[in-house]
């Protein structure tokens, strides 16, 4: 029986890098954002149901995220309708990953794990964290969003302090080596626990 570890953290906290560190330790990693990208891509399972509900969101036979954002901005009822289509497809993708995975530890990289109640399905949760000024600097260094957009996203996410308080493990991602050492400790502790069980 594999151990299910939820991996979460707010934007710019180093979650994607930390997920790679878990993979380096032999864990199988499922990435919620990557699953949505697969569903939205040409031939993806979300394309036709979203075309039926929001024809303008489909460009070149794929779901266009920018078009979806415009639709959501113009129609306050759009988001729950989109979620009603996409969330069950994401759950199917996650179930298929679980069924196919052979690793002893399965890591579920889910940005809104606590916000969506997904932590209830996990054996433990690891939260990545850095101070707010580091978080802001990292996001703005990417050059993909404005400070205003970043602050809007951060305001919609559960506060970092609350995520840390609810998590079983907190991984401080101030440096790559520090993050790697913490990941190795967590993996070792989980494997020791599984051996003892």
C-alpha positions in Angstrom: 0.0 0.0 0.0 1.6 3.3 -1.1 1.7 6.4 1.1 -0.2 9.4 -0.2 1.6 12.7 0.5 0.0 15.9 -0.4 2.4 18.7 -1.5 1.0 22.2 -1.4 2.1 25.8 -1.0 1.2 29.3 -2.3 2.4 30.8 -5.5 6.2 31.3 -5.7 7.0 29.1 -2.7 9.0 26.6 -4.7 6.5 23.8 -5.0 7.4 22.6 -8.5 11.1 22.5 -7.6 10.3 20.5 -4.4 8.1 18.1 -6.4 11.2 17.3 -8.6 13.2 16.7 -5.4 10.6 14.1 -4.3 10.8 12.5 -7.8 14.6 12.3 -7.4 14.0 10.3 -4.2 12.0 7.7 -6.1 8.5 9.0 -5.3 5.9 9.1 -8.1 4.6 12.7 -8.5 1.1 13.7 -9.8 0.9 17.4 -10.7 -2.6 19.0 -10.7 -1.5 21.9 -13.0 0.0 19.4 -15.5 -3.2 17.4 -15.4 -5.2 20.5 -16.3 -2.8 21.2 -19.2 -3.3 17.7 -20.5 -7.1 18.1 -20.3 -7.0 21.5 -22.1 -4.6 20.4 -24.8 -5.8 19.4 -28.3 -7.6 16.0 -27.9 -7.8 16.5 -24.1 -10.8 15.3 -22.3 -12.0 18.8 -21.3 -12.0 20.3 -24.8 -15.4 19.0 -26.0 -17.4 19.6 -22.7 -16.0 23.1 -22.4 -16.7 23.8 -26.1 -20.4 22.8 -25.5 -20.6 25.3 -22.5 -18.2 28.0 -23.7 -17.5 27.8 -27.5 -15.4 31.0 -27.4 -12.9 29.3 -25.0 -11.7 26.8 -27.8 -9.0 28.1 -30.1 -7.1 25.7 -32.5 -9.0 22.7 -31.0 -7.6 23.3 -27.5 -8.9 25.2 -24.5 -7.4 28.7 -24.5 -6.7 29.8 -20.9 -6.6 33.5 -21.8 -10.1 33.1 -23.4 -11.3 31.3 -20.3 -10.1 34.2 -18.1 -11.9 36.7 -20.3 -15.1 34.6 -20.0 -14.8 34.4 -16.2 -14.1 38.1 -15.9 -17.3 38.9 -18.0 -19.5 36.3 -16.4 -19.5 35.7 -12.6 -21.4 32.4 -13.1 -18.7 31.0 -15.4 -16.2 29.8 -12.8 -18.4 27.3 -11.0 -19.6 25.9 -14.4 -16.0 25.5 -15.6 -15.1 23.8 -12.3 -18.1 21.4 -12.5 -16.7 20.3 -15.9 -13.0 20.2 -15.1 -12.8 19.0 -11.5 -14.3 15.5 -12.2 -11.9 15.1 -15.1 -8.9 16.1 -12.9 -10.1 13.5 -10.3 -10.2 10.8 -13.1 -6.7 11.8 -14.1 -5.5 11.5 -10.5 -7.3 8.1 -10.1 -5.6 6.8 -13.2 -2.2 7.9 -11.8 -2.9 6.1 -8.5 -3.9 2.9 -10.3 -0.8 2.9 -12.5 1.8 4.1 -9.9 4.2 1.5 -8.4 6.2 3.7 -6.1 5.9 3.3 -2.3 5.3 7.1 -1.9 2.9 9.0 -4.2 3.2 12.7 -4.0 0.2 14.8 -5.1 1.3 18.3 -6.1 -1.9 20.3 -5.6 -1.7 24.1 -5.1 -5.2 24.4 -3.6 -5.1 21.2 -1.5 -6.4 22.7 1.7 -8.8 25.1 0.0 -10.5 22.2 -1.9 -10.5 19.8 1.1 -8.1 17.5 -0.8 -6.0 17.0 2.3 -8.7 14.6 3.7 -7.6 12.0 1.0 -3.9 12.2 2.0 -1.9 10.3 4.6 0.1 13.5 5.3 0.7 16.9 3.9 3.9 18.8 3.2 3.8 22.6 2.7 6.5 24.6 1.0 7.2 28.0 2.4 9.5 31.0 2.2 9.1 34.5 3.7 6.6 36.8 1.8 9.3 39.1 0.4 11.1 36.1 -1.1 7.8 34.8 -2.5 7.0 38.1 -4.1 10.6 38.5 -5.6 10.4 35.0 -7.1 7.1 35.6 -8.8 8.0 39.0 -10.2 11.4 37.7 -11.4 9.5 35.3 -13.7 8.2 38.3 -15.6 4.9 36.7 -16.3 2.7 38.7 -14.0 2.3 42.2 -12.5 2.5 42.9 -8.7 -1.2 43.6 -8.8 -2.0 40.2 -10.4 0.3 38.4 -7.9 -1.4 40.1 -4.9 -4.8 39.2 -6.3 -3.8 35.5 -6.6 -2.2 35.5 -3.1 -5.3 37.1 -1.6 -7.4 34.1 -2.9 -5.1 31.5 -1.4 -5.1 30.3 2.2 -2.5 32.3 4.1 0.9 30.7 4.3 0.8 30.6 8.1 -2.4 28.7 8.1 -1.1 26.2 5.6 2.0 25.7 7.7 -0.1 25.2 10.8 -2.2 22.5 9.1 0.6 20.7 7.4 2.4 17.6 8.8 5.7 18.8 7.3 6.9 22.3 6.4 9.7 22.5 3.8 11.6 25.8 3.8 12.7 26.4 0.2 15.2 29.2 0.8 18.0 27.2 -1.0 17.9 24.1 -3.2 20.3 22.2 -0.9 18.2 23.0 2.2 15.0 22.0 0.4 16.6 18.7 -0.8 17.8 17.8 2.7 14.3 18.3 4.1 12.7 16.3 1.4 15.2 13.4 2.0 14.4 13.5 5.7 10.6 13.4 5.0 11.0 10.5 2.6 13.2 8.6 5.0 10.7 9.1 7.9 7.8 7.9 5.8 9.7 4.8 4.6 10.8 4.0 8.2 7.1 4.3 9.3 6.0 2.1 6.4 8.6 -0.5 7.4 7.5 -0.5 11.0 3.8 -0.8 10.1 
